[in-house]
Amino acid sequence: MKDEKQMFLLEELEQEPWEIEWQNMPEFLQLQVEPYAEITIRFRDELDYKNFADLIEQNLTPLTKSVWYPAFPKFRNKYKRYIDES
């Protein structure tokens, strides 16, 4: 029995601190969403830029670097929570 306790303690020492805390936690997989294709679009003037924004029905600003088409919901998991039922 003493050897088993020592082995357990040695195993704990070899683990990262987060590994010890996350024992028996539910599995979490973060799926990477990769685009099918990417393109660069250049506009001759501001009017063309605004017309394009209207066409794809998205809000584009001078700070916009990329968009998903159709629009990709940014916060689709915003209100999901893990609840321990015990």
PDB file with SEQRES, HELIX, SHEET and CRYST1 records, atoms N, CA, C and O in Angstrom:
SEQRES   1 A   86  MET LYS ASP GLU LYS GLN MET PHE LEU LEU GLU GLU LEU          
SEQRES   2 A   86  GLU GLN GLU PRO TRP GLU ILE GLU TRP GLN ASN MET PRO          
SEQRES   3 A   86  GLU PHE LEU GLN LEU GLN VAL GLU PRO TYR ALA GLU ILE          
SEQRES   4 A   86  THR ILE ARG PHE ARG ASP GLU LEU ASP TYR LYS ASN PHE          
SEQRES   5 A   86  ALA ASP LEU ILE GLU GLN ASN LEU THR PRO LEU THR LYS          
SEQRES   6 A   86  SER VAL TRP TYR PRO ALA PHE PRO LYS PHE ARG ASN LYS          
SEQRES   7 A   86  TYR LYS ARG TYR ILE ASP GLU SER                              
HELIX    1 AA1 LYS A    2  GLU A   14  1                                  13    
HELIX    2 AA2 PRO A   17  GLU A   21  1                                   5    
HELIX    3 AA3 GLU A   46  ILE A   56  1                                  11    
CRYST1    1.000    1.000    1.000  90.00  90.00  90.00 P 1           1          
ATOM      1  N   MET A   1       0.832  -1.196   0.000  1.00  0.00           N  
ATOM      2  CA  MET A   1       0.000   0.000   0.000  1.00  0.00           C  
ATOM      3  C   MET A   1       0.872   1.253   0.000  1.00  0.00           C  
ATOM      4  O   MET A   1       0.574   2.227  -0.692  1.00  0.00           O  
ATOM      5  N   LYS A   2       1.940   1.219   0.774  1.00  0.00           N  
ATOM      6  CA  LYS A   2       2.839   2.370   0.854  1.00  0.00           C  
ATOM      7  C   LYS A   2       3.474   2.641  -0.508  1.00  0.00           C  
ATOM      8  O   LYS A   2       3.612   3.796  -0.911  1.00  0.00           O  
ATOM      9  N   ASP A   3       3.855   1.596  -1.204  1.00  0.00           N  
ATOM     10  CA  ASP A   3       4.445   1.754  -2.535  1.00  0.00           C  
ATOM     11  C   ASP A   3       3.454   2.396  -3.510  1.00  0.00           C  
ATOM     12  O   ASP A   3       3.839   3.211  -4.348  1.00  0.00           O  
ATOM     13  N   GLU A   4       2.186   2.025  -3.393  1.00  0.00           N  
ATOM     14  CA  GLU A   4       1.158   2.597  -4.269  1.00  0.00           C  
ATOM     15  C   GLU A   4       1.015   4.093  -4.016  1.00  0.00           C  
ATOM     16  O   GLU A   4       0.897   4.877  -4.958  1.00  0.00           O  
ATOM     17  N   LYS A   5       1.026   4.493  -2.739  1.00  0.00           N  
ATOM     18  CA  LYS A   5       0.937   5.926  -2.403  1.00  0.00           C  
ATOM     19  C   LYS A   5       2.144   6.682  -2.935  1.00  0.00           C  
ATOM     20  O   LYS A   5       2.005   7.786  -3.462  1.00  0.00           O  
ATOM     21  N   GLN A   6       3.313   6.102  -2.803  1.00  0.00           N  
ATOM     22  CA  GLN A   6       4.525   6.758  -3.297  1.00  0.00           C  
ATOM     23  C   GLN A   6       4.481   6.897  -4.815  1.00  0.00           C  
ATOM     24  O   GLN A   6       4.881   7.925  -5.362  1.00  0.00           O  
ATOM     25  N   MET A   7       3.995   5.862  -5.492  1.00  0.00           N  
ATOM     26  CA  MET A   7       3.889   5.929  -6.957  1.00  0.00           C  
ATOM     27  C   MET A   7       2.915   7.036  -7.364  1.00  0.00           C  
ATOM     28  O   MET A   7       3.163   7.781  -8.313  1.00  0.00           O  
ATOM     29  N   PHE A   8       1.802   7.130  -6.630  1.00  0.00           N  
ATOM     30  CA  PHE A   8       0.818   8.166  -6.925  1.00  0.00           C  
ATOM     31  C   PHE A   8       1.430   9.554  -6.735  1.00  0.00           C  
ATOM     32  O   PHE A   8       1.229  10.443  -7.562  1.00  0.00           O  
ATOM     33  N   LEU A   9       2.167   9.734  -5.659  1.00  0.00           N  
ATOM     34  CA  LEU A   9       2.804  11.023  -5.403  1.00  0.00           C  
ATOM     35  C   LEU A   9       3.841  11.354  -6.468  1.00  0.00           C  
ATOM     36  O   LEU A   9       3.962  12.510  -6.875  1.00  0.00           O  
ATOM     37  N   LEU A  10       4.581  10.364  -6.918  1.00  0.00           N  
ATOM     38  CA  LEU A  10       5.568  10.588  -7.967  1.00  0.00           C  
ATOM     39  C   LEU A  10       4.884  10.969  -9.275  1.00  0.00           C  
ATOM     40  O   LEU A  10       5.360  11.837 -10.006  1.00  0.00           O  
ATOM     41  N   GLU A  11       3.768  10.313  -9.561  1.00  0.00           N  
ATOM     42  CA  GLU A  11       3.024  10.642 -10.775  1.00  0.00           C  
ATOM     43  C   GLU A  11       2.514  12.080 -10.717  1.00  0.00           C  
ATOM     44  O   GLU A  11       2.545  12.790 -11.722  1.00  0.00           O  
ATOM     45  N   GLU A  12       2.047  12.510  -9.547  1.00  0.00           N  
ATOM     46  CA  GLU A  12       1.565  13.884  -9.388  1.00  0.00           C  
ATOM     47  C   GLU A  12       2.692  14.886  -9.592  1.00  0.00           C  
ATOM     48  O   GLU A  12       2.479  15.947 -10.179  1.00  0.00           O  
ATOM     49  N   LEU A  13       3.886  14.563  -9.115  1.00  0.00           N  
ATOM     50  CA  LEU A  13       5.017  15.468  -9.273  1.00  0.00           C  
ATOM     51  C   LEU A  13       5.424  15.619 -10.738  1.00  0.00           C  
ATOM     52  O   LEU A  13       5.931  16.667 -11.137  1.00  0.00           O  
ATOM     53  N   GLU A  14       5.206  14.587 -11.529  1.00  0.00           N  
ATOM     54  CA  GLU A  14       5.558  14.623 -12.940  1.00  0.00           C  
ATOM     55  C   GLU A  14       4.528  15.383 -13.772  1.00  0.00           C  
ATOM     56  O   GLU A  14       4.814  15.776 -14.902  1.00  0.00           O  
ATOM     57  N   GLN A  15       3.348  15.589 -13.228  1.00  0.00           N  
ATOM     58  CA  GLN A  15       2.294  16.279 -13.962  1.00  0.00           C  
ATOM     59  C   GLN A  15       2.457  17.798 -13.842  1.00  0.00           C  
ATOM     60  O   GLN A  15       3.031  18.317 -12.884  1.00  0.00           O  
ATOM     61  N   GLU A  16       1.929  18.479 -14.852  1.00  0.00           N  
ATOM     62  CA  GLU A  16       1.857  19.933 -14.796  1.00  0.00           C  
ATOM     63  C   GLU A  16       0.788  20.313 -13.767  1.00  0.00           C  
ATOM     64  O   GLU A  16      -0.141  19.537 -13.545  1.00  0.00           O  
ATOM     65  N   PRO A  17       0.895  21.482 -13.137  1.00  0.00           N  
ATOM     66  CA  PRO A  17      -0.116  21.870 -12.134  1.00  0.00           C  
ATOM     67  C   PRO A  17      -1.543  21.866 -12.680  1.00  0.00           C  
ATOM     68  O   PRO A  17      -2.469  21.457 -11.980  1.00  0.00           O  
ATOM     69  N   TRP A  18      -1.728  22.312 -13.915  1.00  0.00           N  
ATOM     70  CA  TRP A  18      -3.083  22.337 -14.472  1.00  0.00           C  
ATOM     71  C   TRP A  18      -3.628  20.928 -14.677  1.00  0.00           C  
ATOM     72  O   TRP A  18      -4.839  20.720 -14.608  1.00  0.00           O  
ATOM     73  N   GLU A  19      -2.746  19.953 -14.929  1.00  0.00           N  
ATOM     74  CA  GLU A  19      -3.200  18.573 -15.134  1.00  0.00           C  
ATOM     75  C   GLU A  19      -3.804  17.995 -13.854  1.00  0.00           C  
ATOM     76  O   GLU A  19      -4.761  17.222 -13.902  1.00  0.00           O  
ATOM     77  N   ILE A  20      -3.248  18.371 -12.735  1.00  0.00           N  
ATOM     78  CA  ILE A  20      -3.752  17.882 -11.446  1.00  0.00           C  
ATOM     79  C   ILE A  20      -5.148  18.454 -11.196  1.00  0.00           C  
ATOM     80  O   ILE A  20      -6.047  17.736 -10.757  1.00  0.00           O  
ATOM     81  N   GLU A  21      -5.326  19.752 -11.477  1.00  0.00           N  
ATOM     82  CA  GLU A  21      -6.615  20.404 -11.252  1.00  0.00           C  
ATOM     83  C   GLU A  21      -7.695  19.909 -12.210  1.00  0.00           C  
ATOM     84  O   GLU A  21      -8.874  19.890 -11.857  1.00  0.00           O  
ATOM     85  N   TRP A  22      -7.304  19.512 -13.408  1.00  0.00           N  
ATOM     86  CA  TRP A  22      -8.279  19.149 -14.429  1.00  0.00           C  
ATOM     87  C   TRP A  22      -8.591  17.652 -14.450  1.00  0.00           C  
ATOM     88  O   TRP A  22      -9.120  17.158 -15.445  1.00  0.00           O  
ATOM     89  N   GLN A  23      -8.289  16.939 -13.412  1.00  0.00           N  
ATOM     90  CA  GLN A  23      -8.643  15.523 -13.320  1.00  0.00           C  
ATOM     91  C   GLN A  23     -10.169  15.387 -13.341  1.00  0.00           C  
ATOM     92  O   GLN A  23     -10.869  16.128 -12.650  1.00  0.00           O  
ATOM     93  N   ASN A  24     -10.675  14.451 -14.127  1.00  0.00           N  
ATOM     94  CA  ASN A  24     -12.109  14.128 -14.195  1.00  0.00           C  
ATOM     95  C   ASN A  24     -12.984  15.266 -14.723  1.00  0.00           C  
ATOM     96  O   ASN A  24     -14.193  15.275 -14.493  1.00  0.00           O  
ATOM     97  N   MET A  25     -12.388  16.208 -15.417  1.00  0.00           N  
ATOM     98  CA  MET A  25     -13.173  17.293 -16.020  1.00  0.00           C  
ATOM     99  C   MET A  25     -13.727  16.812 -17.362  1.00  0.00           C  
ATOM    100  O   MET A  25     -13.165  15.903 -17.973  1.00  0.00           O  
ATOM    101  N   PRO A  26     -14.829  17.418 -17.824  1.00  0.00           N  
ATOM    102  CA  PRO A  26     -15.377  16.997 -19.123  1.00  0.00           C  
ATOM    103  C   PRO A  26     -14.429  17.358 -20.260  1.00  0.00           C  
ATOM    104  O   PRO A  26     -13.689  18.338 -20.175  1.00  0.00           O  
ATOM    105  N   GLU A  27     -14.457  16.576 -21.301  1.00  0.00           N  
ATOM    106  CA  GLU A  27     -13.608  16.799 -22.471  1.00  0.00           C  
ATOM    107  C   GLU A  27     -14.044  18.074 -23.187  1.00  0.00           C  
ATOM    108  O   GLU A  27     -15.240  18.341 -23.309  1.00  0.00           O  
ATOM    109  N   PHE A  28     -13.089  18.852 -23.653  1.00  0.00           N  
ATOM    110  CA  PHE A  28     -13.392  20.060 -24.417  1.00  0.00           C  
ATOM    111  C   PHE A  28     -12.600  20.033 -25.710  1.00  0.00           C  
ATOM    112  O   PHE A  28     -11.375  19.913 -25.696  1.00  0.00           O  
ATOM    113  N   LEU A  29     -13.292  20.143 -26.811  1.00  0.00           N  
ATOM    114  CA  LEU A  29     -12.637  20.188 -28.111  1.00  0.00           C  
ATOM    115  C   LEU A  29     -12.988  21.507 -28.790  1.00  0.00           C  
ATOM    116  O   LEU A  29     -14.163  21.828 -28.968  1.00  0.00           O  
ATOM    117  N   GLN A  30     -11.974  22.261 -29.163  1.00  0.00           N  
ATOM    118  CA  GLN A  30     -12.175  23.511 -29.885  1.00  0.00           C  
ATOM    119  C   GLN A  30     -11.976  23.225 -31.360  1.00  0.00           C  
ATOM    120  O   GLN A  30     -10.861  22.957 -31.806  1.00  0.00           O  
ATOM    121  N   LEU A  31     -13.063  23.282 -32.116  1.00  0.00           N  
ATOM    122  CA  LEU A  31     -12.977  23.008 -33.533  1.00  0.00           C  
ATOM    123  C   LEU A  31     -12.456  24.234 -34.271  1.00  0.00           C  
ATOM    124  O   LEU A  31     -12.954  25.343 -34.080  1.00  0.00           O  
ATOM    125  N   GLN A  32     -11.470  24.029 -35.098  1.00  0.00           N  
ATOM    126  CA  GLN A  32     -10.937  25.106 -35.909  1.00  0.00           C  
ATOM    127  C   GLN A  32     -11.793  25.235 -37.157  1.00  0.00           C  
ATOM    128  O   GLN A  32     -11.999  24.263 -37.884  1.00  0.00           O  
ATOM    129  N   VAL A  33     -12.281  26.418 -37.396  1.00  0.00           N  
ATOM    130  CA  VAL A  33     -13.086  26.661 -38.581  1.00  0.00           C  
ATOM    131  C   VAL A  33     -12.167  27.301 -39.620  1.00  0.00           C  
ATOM    132  O   VAL A  33     -11.757  28.454 -39.484  1.00  0.00           O  
ATOM    133  N   GLU A  34     -11.862  26.549 -40.630  1.00  0.00           N  
ATOM    134  CA  GLU A  34     -10.976  27.028 -41.689  1.00  0.00           C  
ATOM    135  C   GLU A  34     -11.800  27.436 -42.902  1.00  0.00           C  
ATOM    136  O   GLU A  34     -12.766  26.757 -43.247  1.00  0.00           O  
ATOM    137  N   PRO A  35     -11.436  28.522 -43.545  1.00  0.00           N  
ATOM    138  CA  PRO A  35     -12.191  28.940 -44.724  1.00  0.00           C  
ATOM    139  C   PRO A  35     -11.964  27.999 -45.907  1.00  0.00           C  
ATOM    140  O   PRO A  35     -10.891  27.412 -46.052  1.00  0.00           O  
ATOM    141  N   TYR A  36     -12.975  27.867 -46.737  1.00  0.00           N  
ATOM    142  CA  TYR A  36     -12.858  27.092 -47.967  1.00  0.00           C  
ATOM    143  C   TYR A  36     -11.913  27.813 -48.923  1.00  0.00           C  
ATOM    144  O   TYR A  36     -11.082  27.187 -49.582  1.00  0.00           O  
ATOM    145  N   ALA A  37     -12.051  29.133 -48.990  1.00  0.00           N  
ATOM    146  CA  ALA A  37     -11.211  29.941 -49.879  1.00  0.00           C  
ATOM    147  C   ALA A  37     -11.094  31.355 -49.315  1.00  0.00           C  
ATOM    148  O   ALA A  37     -11.944  31.804 -48.545  1.00  0.00           O  
ATOM    149  N   GLU A  38     -10.046  32.034 -49.704  1.00  0.00           N  
ATOM    150  CA  GLU A  38      -9.834  33.430 -49.317  1.00  0.00           C  
ATOM    151  C   GLU A  38      -9.485  34.220 -50.568  1.00  0.00           C  
ATOM    152  O   GLU A  38      -8.765  33.737 -51.442  1.00  0.00           O  
ATOM    153  N   ILE A  39     -10.007  35.449 -50.645  1.00  0.00           N  
ATOM    154  CA  ILE A  39      -9.675  36.312 -51.772  1.00  0.00           C  
ATOM    155  C   ILE A  39      -9.366  37.717 -51.265  1.00  0.00           C  
ATOM    156  O   ILE A  39      -9.796  38.106 -50.179  1.00  0.00           O  
ATOM    157  N   THR A  40      -8.628  38.459 -52.051  1.00  0.00           N  
ATOM    158  CA  THR A  40      -8.370  39.866 -51.769  1.00  0.00           C  
ATOM    159  C   THR A  40      -9.191  40.688 -52.749  1.00  0.00           C  
ATOM    160  O   THR A  40      -9.163  40.446 -53.955  1.00  0.00           O  
ATOM    161  N   ILE A  41      -9.916  41.653 -52.225  1.00  0.00           N  
ATOM    162  CA  ILE A  41     -10.755  42.502 -53.074  1.00  0.00           C  
ATOM    163  C   ILE A  41     -10.257  43.930 -52.947  1.00  0.00           C  
ATOM    164  O   ILE A  41     -10.017  44.417 -51.842  1.00  0.00           O  
ATOM    165  N   ARG A  42     -10.105  44.595 -54.074  1.00  0.00           N  
ATOM    166  CA  ARG A  42      -9.666  45.984 -54.087  1.00  0.00           C  
ATOM    167  C   ARG A  42     -10.793  46.850 -54.638  1.00  0.00           C  
ATOM    168  O   ARG A  42     -11.475  46.463 -55.587  1.00  0.00           O  
ATOM    169  N   PHE A  43     -10.986  48.024 -54.039  1.00  0.00           N  
ATOM    170  CA  PHE A  43     -12.052  48.934 -54.435  1.00  0.00           C  
ATOM    171  C   PHE A  43     -11.457  50.213 -54.999  1.00  0.00           C  
ATOM    172  O   PHE A  43     -10.468  50.728 -54.478  1.00  0.00           O  
ATOM    173  N   ARG A  44     -12.056  50.720 -56.055  1.00  0.00           N  
ATOM    174  CA  ARG A  44     -11.566  51.951 -56.681  1.00  0.00           C  
ATOM    175  C   ARG A  44     -11.860  53.175 -55.823  1.00  0.00           C  
ATOM    176  O   ARG A  44     -11.068  54.117 -55.773  1.00  0.00           O  
ATOM    177  N   ASP A  45     -13.025  53.151 -55.136  1.00  0.00           N  
ATOM    178  CA  ASP A  45     -13.382  54.325 -54.322  1.00  0.00           C  
ATOM    179  C   ASP A  45     -14.308  53.905 -53.182  1.00  0.00           C  
ATOM    180  O   ASP A  45     -14.696  52.741 -53.079  1.00  0.00           O  
ATOM    181  N   GLU A  46     -14.654  54.860 -52.335  1.00  0.00           N  
ATOM    182  CA  GLU A  46     -15.475  54.595 -51.154  1.00  0.00           C  
ATOM    183  C   GLU A  46     -16.880  54.127 -51.529  1.00  0.00           C  
ATOM    184  O   GLU A  46     -17.458  53.286 -50.841  1.00  0.00           O  
ATOM    185  N   LEU A  47     -17.421  54.657 -52.599  1.00  0.00           N  
ATOM    186  CA  LEU A  47     -18.755  54.254 -53.031  1.00  0.00           C  
ATOM    187  C   LEU A  47     -18.791  52.770 -53.396  1.00  0.00           C  
ATOM    188  O   LEU A  47     -19.729  52.068 -53.018  1.00  0.00           O  
ATOM    189  N   ASP A  48     -17.785  52.285 -54.122  1.00  0.00           N  
ATOM    190  CA  ASP A  48     -17.710  50.859 -54.447  1.00  0.00           C  
ATOM    191  C   ASP A  48     -17.618  50.016 -53.168  1.00  0.00           C  
ATOM    192  O   ASP A  48     -18.235  48.955 -53.063  1.00  0.00           O  
ATOM    193  N   TYR A  49     -16.846  50.503 -52.211  1.00  0.00           N  
ATOM    194  CA  TYR A  49     -16.676  49.821 -50.925  1.00  0.00           C  
ATOM    195  C   TYR A  49     -18.017  49.709 -50.201  1.00  0.00           C  
ATOM    196  O   TYR A  49     -18.368  48.641 -49.699  1.00  0.00           O  
ATOM    197  N   LYS A  50     -18.766  50.814 -50.149  1.00  0.00           N  
ATOM    198  CA  LYS A  50     -20.068  50.814 -49.482  1.00  0.00           C  
ATOM    199  C   LYS A  50     -21.072  49.935 -50.226  1.00  0.00           C  
ATOM    200  O   LYS A  50     -21.862  49.229 -49.601  1.00  0.00           O  
ATOM    201  N   ASN A  51     -21.043  49.976 -51.542  1.00  0.00           N  
ATOM    202  CA  ASN A  51     -21.946  49.124 -52.331  1.00  0.00           C  
ATOM    203  C   ASN A  51     -21.663  47.648 -52.077  1.00  0.00           C  
ATOM    204  O   ASN A  51     -22.587  46.840 -51.986  1.00  0.00           O  
ATOM    205  N   PHE A  52     -20.400  47.305 -51.965  1.00  0.00           N  
ATOM    206  CA  PHE A  52     -20.032  45.916 -51.672  1.00  0.00           C  
ATOM    207  C   PHE A  52     -20.542  45.508 -50.292  1.00  0.00           C  
ATOM    208  O   PHE A  52     -21.071  44.408 -50.126  1.00  0.00           O  
ATOM    209  N   ALA A  53     -20.386  46.387 -49.302  1.00  0.00           N  
ATOM    210  CA  ALA A  53     -20.879  46.101 -47.941  1.00  0.00           C  
ATOM    211  C   ALA A  53     -22.383  45.865 -47.970  1.00  0.00           C  
ATOM    212  O   ALA A  53     -22.881  44.956 -47.306  1.00  0.00           O  
ATOM    213  N   ASP A  54     -23.107  46.673 -48.730  1.00  0.00           N  
ATOM    214  CA  ASP A  54     -24.552  46.487 -48.851  1.00  0.00           C  
ATOM    215  C   ASP A  54     -24.873  45.160 -49.547  1.00  0.00           C  
ATOM    216  O   ASP A  54     -25.793  44.444 -49.151  1.00  0.00           O  
ATOM    217  N   LEU A  55     -24.112  44.852 -50.571  1.00  0.00           N  
ATOM    218  CA  LEU A  55     -24.329  43.626 -51.336  1.00  0.00           C  
ATOM    219  C   LEU A  55     -24.191  42.370 -50.479  1.00  0.00           C  
ATOM    220  O   LEU A  55     -24.992  41.443 -50.595  1.00  0.00           O  
ATOM    221  N   ILE A  56     -23.176  42.342 -49.621  1.00  0.00           N  
ATOM    222  CA  ILE A  56     -22.962  41.160 -48.773  1.00  0.00           C  
ATOM    223  C   ILE A  56     -23.679  41.282 -47.428  1.00  0.00           C  
ATOM    224  O   ILE A  56     -23.603  40.385 -46.588  1.00  0.00           O  
ATOM    225  N   GLU A  57     -24.382  42.418 -47.235  1.00  0.00           N  
ATOM    226  CA  GLU A  57     -25.171  42.660 -46.022  1.00  0.00           C  
ATOM    227  C   GLU A  57     -24.343  42.541 -44.753  1.00  0.00           C  
ATOM    228  O   GLU A  57     -24.726  41.874 -43.792  1.00  0.00           O  
ATOM    229  N   GLN A  58     -23.181  43.217 -44.779  1.00  0.00           N  
ATOM    230  CA  GLN A  58     -22.315  43.245 -43.604  1.00  0.00           C  
ATOM    231  C   GLN A  58     -21.802  44.662 -43.385  1.00  0.00           C  
ATOM    232  O   GLN A  58     -21.668  45.447 -44.323  1.00  0.00           O  
ATOM    233  N   ASN A  59     -21.522  44.966 -42.131  1.00  0.00           N  
ATOM    234  CA  ASN A  59     -21.017  46.280 -41.780  1.00  0.00           C  
ATOM    235  C   ASN A  59     -19.495  46.289 -41.965  1.00  0.00           C  
ATOM    236  O   ASN A  59     -18.775  45.632 -41.212  1.00  0.00           O  
ATOM    237  N   LEU A  60     -19.015  47.018 -42.945  1.00  0.00           N  
ATOM    238  CA  LEU A  60     -17.580  47.139 -43.186  1.00  0.00           C  
ATOM    239  C   LEU A  60     -17.130  48.546 -42.792  1.00  0.00           C  
ATOM    240  O   LEU A  60     -17.786  49.533 -43.125  1.00  0.00           O  
ATOM    241  N   THR A  61     -16.024  48.625 -42.091  1.00  0.00           N  
ATOM    242  CA  THR A  61     -15.468  49.914 -41.681  1.00  0.00           C  
ATOM    243  C   THR A  61     -14.039  49.991 -42.198  1.00  0.00           C  
ATOM    244  O   THR A  61     -13.513  48.993 -42.690  1.00  0.00           O  
ATOM    245  N   PRO A  62     -13.406  51.143 -42.098  1.00  0.00           N  
ATOM    246  CA  PRO A  62     -11.993  51.229 -42.497  1.00  0.00           C  
ATOM    247  C   PRO A  62     -11.082  50.285 -41.692  1.00  0.00           C  
ATOM    248  O   PRO A  62      -9.976  49.970 -42.131  1.00  0.00           O  
ATOM    249  N   LEU A  63     -11.541  49.840 -40.530  1.00  0.00           N  
ATOM    250  CA  LEU A  63     -10.739  48.931 -39.698  1.00  0.00           C  
ATOM    251  C   LEU A  63     -11.000  47.460 -40.005  1.00  0.00           C  
ATOM    252  O   LEU A  63     -10.289  46.593 -39.496  1.00  0.00           O  
ATOM    253  N   THR A  64     -12.005  47.161 -40.828  1.00  0.00           N  
ATOM    254  CA  THR A  64     -12.335  45.776 -41.156  1.00  0.00           C  
ATOM    255  C   THR A  64     -11.211  45.147 -41.976  1.00  0.00           C  
ATOM    256  O   THR A  64     -10.835  45.654 -43.033  1.00  0.00           O  
ATOM    257  N   LYS A  65     -10.682  44.032 -41.467  1.00  0.00           N  
ATOM    258  CA  LYS A  65      -9.601  43.324 -42.166  1.00  0.00           C  
ATOM    259  C   LYS A  65     -10.102  42.099 -42.904  1.00  0.00           C  
ATOM    260  O   LYS A  65      -9.538  41.719 -43.930  1.00  0.00           O  
ATOM    261  N   SER A  66     -11.159  41.475 -42.393  1.00  0.00           N  
ATOM    262  CA  SER A  66     -11.705  40.287 -43.034  1.00  0.00           C  
ATOM    263  C   SER A  66     -13.147  40.093 -42.583  1.00  0.00           C  
ATOM    264  O   SER A  66     -13.557  40.606 -41.542  1.00  0.00           O  
ATOM    265  N   VAL A  67     -13.901  39.355 -43.367  1.00  0.00           N  
ATOM    266  CA  VAL A  67     -15.280  39.000 -43.025  1.00  0.00           C  
ATOM    267  C   VAL A  67     -15.541  37.579 -43.502  1.00  0.00           C  
ATOM    268  O   VAL A  67     -14.863  37.075 -44.397  1.00  0.00           O  
ATOM    269  N   TRP A  68     -16.520  36.951 -42.900  1.00  0.00           N  
ATOM    270  CA  TRP A  68     -16.999  35.654 -43.359  1.00  0.00           C  
ATOM    271  C   TRP A  68     -18.219  35.908 -44.226  1.00  0.00           C  
ATOM    272  O   TRP A  68     -19.027  36.789 -43.935  1.00  0.00           O  
ATOM    273  N   TYR A  69     -18.348  35.132 -45.291  1.00  0.00           N  
ATOM    274  CA  TYR A  69     -19.560  35.200 -46.088  1.00  0.00           C  
ATOM    275  C   TYR A  69     -20.096  33.798 -46.296  1.00  0.00           C  
ATOM    276  O   TYR A  69     -19.371  32.925 -46.772  1.00  0.00           O  
ATOM    277  N   PRO A  70     -21.363  33.564 -45.944  1.00  0.00           N  
ATOM    278  CA  PRO A  70     -22.242  34.503 -45.260  1.00  0.00           C  
ATOM    279  C   PRO A  70     -21.704  34.822 -43.873  1.00  0.00           C  
ATOM    280  O   PRO A  70     -20.812  34.142 -43.365  1.00  0.00           O  
ATOM    281  N   ALA A  71     -22.256  35.857 -43.274  1.00  0.00           N  
ATOM    282  CA  ALA A  71     -21.760  36.321 -41.970  1.00  0.00           C  
ATOM    283  C   ALA A  71     -21.693  35.161 -40.983  1.00  0.00           C  
ATOM    284  O   ALA A  71     -22.638  34.382 -40.855  1.00  0.00           O  
ATOM    285  N   PHE A  72     -20.579  35.061 -40.299  1.00  0.00           N  
ATOM    286  CA  PHE A  72     -20.329  34.008 -39.327  1.00  0.00           C  
ATOM    287  C   PHE A  72     -20.674  34.564 -37.951  1.00  0.00           C  
ATOM    288  O   PHE A  72     -20.100  35.577 -37.551  1.00  0.00           O  
ATOM    289  N   PRO A  73     -21.587  33.943 -37.215  1.00  0.00           N  
ATOM    290  CA  PRO A  73     -21.975  34.507 -35.905  1.00  0.00           C  
ATOM    291  C   PRO A  73     -20.790  34.484 -34.936  1.00  0.00           C  
ATOM    292  O   PRO A  73     -20.251  33.419 -34.636  1.00  0.00           O  
ATOM    293  N   LYS A  74     -20.394  35.638 -34.458  1.00  0.00           N  
ATOM    294  CA  LYS A  74     -19.220  35.752 -33.591  1.00  0.00           C  
ATOM    295  C   LYS A  74     -19.429  35.122 -32.218  1.00  0.00           C  
ATOM    296  O   LYS A  74     -18.529  34.474 -31.684  1.00  0.00           O  
ATOM    297  N   PHE A  75     -20.613  35.312 -31.653  1.00  0.00           N  
ATOM    298  CA  PHE A  75     -20.839  34.903 -30.276  1.00  0.00           C  
ATOM    299  C   PHE A  75     -21.892  33.815 -30.164  1.00  0.00           C  
ATOM    300  O   PHE A  75     -22.756  33.872 -29.289  1.00  0.00           O  
ATOM    301  N   ARG A  76     -21.826  32.824 -31.043  1.00  0.00           N  
ATOM    302  CA  ARG A  76     -22.864  31.800 -31.025  1.00  0.00           C  
ATOM    303  C   ARG A  76     -22.849  30.975 -29.741  1.00  0.00           C  
ATOM    304  O   ARG A  76     -23.863  30.366 -29.401  1.00  0.00           O  
ATOM    305  N   ASN A  77     -21.735  30.936 -29.021  1.00  0.00           N  
ATOM    306  CA  ASN A  77     -21.657  30.186 -27.765  1.00  0.00           C  
ATOM    307  C   ASN A  77     -21.600  31.099 -26.547  1.00  0.00           C  
ATOM    308  O   ASN A  77     -21.247  30.661 -25.452  1.00  0.00           O  
ATOM    309  N   LYS A  78     -21.939  32.336 -26.737  1.00  0.00           N  
ATOM    310  CA  LYS A  78     -21.795  33.336 -25.683  1.00  0.00           C  
ATOM    311  C   LYS A  78     -22.550  32.971 -24.409  1.00  0.00           C  
ATOM    312  O   LYS A  78     -22.051  33.204 -23.308  1.00  0.00           O  
ATOM    313  N   TYR A  79     -23.733  32.408 -24.544  1.00  0.00           N  
ATOM    314  CA  TYR A  79     -24.558  32.151 -23.371  1.00  0.00           C  
ATOM    315  C   TYR A  79     -24.521  30.696 -22.916  1.00  0.00           C  
ATOM    316  O   TYR A  79     -25.296  30.310 -22.041  1.00  0.00           O  
ATOM    317  N   LYS A  80     -23.655  29.897 -23.477  1.00  0.00           N  
ATOM    318  CA  LYS A  80     -23.536  28.507 -23.044  1.00  0.00           C  
ATOM    319  C   LYS A  80     -22.631  28.443 -21.826  1.00  0.00           C  
ATOM    320  O   LYS A  80     -21.587  29.094 -21.780  1.00  0.00           O  
ATOM    321  N   ARG A  81     -23.032  27.665 -20.856  1.00  0.00           N  
ATOM    322  CA  ARG A  81     -22.272  27.518 -19.611  1.00  0.00           C  
ATOM    323  C   ARG A  81     -22.215  26.050 -19.221  1.00  0.00           C  
ATOM    324  O   ARG A  81     -23.113  25.271 -19.541  1.00  0.00           O  
ATOM    325  N   TYR A  82     -21.147  25.688 -18.525  1.00  0.00           N  
ATOM    326  CA  TYR A  82     -21.048  24.366 -17.943  1.00  0.00           C  
ATOM    327  C   TYR A  82     -21.618  24.450 -16.529  1.00  0.00           C  
ATOM    328  O   TYR A  82     -21.226  25.310 -15.740  1.00  0.00           O  
ATOM    329  N   ILE A  83     -22.544  23.550 -16.219  1.00  0.00           N  
ATOM    330  CA  ILE A  83     -23.168  23.551 -14.896  1.00  0.00           C  
ATOM    331  C   ILE A  83     -22.945  22.194 -14.256  1.00  0.00           C  
ATOM    332  O   ILE A  83     -23.272  21.158 -14.836  1.00  0.00           O  
ATOM    333  N   ASP A  84     -22.392  22.210 -13.072  1.00  0.00           N  
ATOM    334  CA  ASP A  84     -22.186  20.984 -12.318  1.00  0.00           C  
ATOM    335  C   ASP A  84     -23.497  20.647 -11.626  1.00  0.00           C  
ATOM    336  O   ASP A  84     -23.975  21.409 -10.785  1.00  0.00           O  
ATOM    337  N   GLU A  85     -24.072  19.516 -11.975  1.00  0.00           N  
ATOM    338  CA  GLU A  85     -25.370  19.139 -11.424  1.00  0.00           C  
ATOM    339  C   GLU A  85     -25.267  18.378 -10.101  1.00  0.00           C  
ATOM    340  O   GLU A  85     -26.282  17.910  -9.584  1.00  0.00           O  
ATOM    341  N   SER A  86     -24.094  18.251  -9.562  1.00  0.00           N  
ATOM    342  CA  SER A  86     -23.978  17.513  -8.294  1.00  0.00           C  
ATOM    343  C   SER A  86     -24.259  18.395  -7.100  1.00  0.00           C  
ATOM    344  O   SER A  86     -24.203  17.929  -5.962  1.00  0.00           O  
TER     345      SER A  86                                                      
END                                                                             
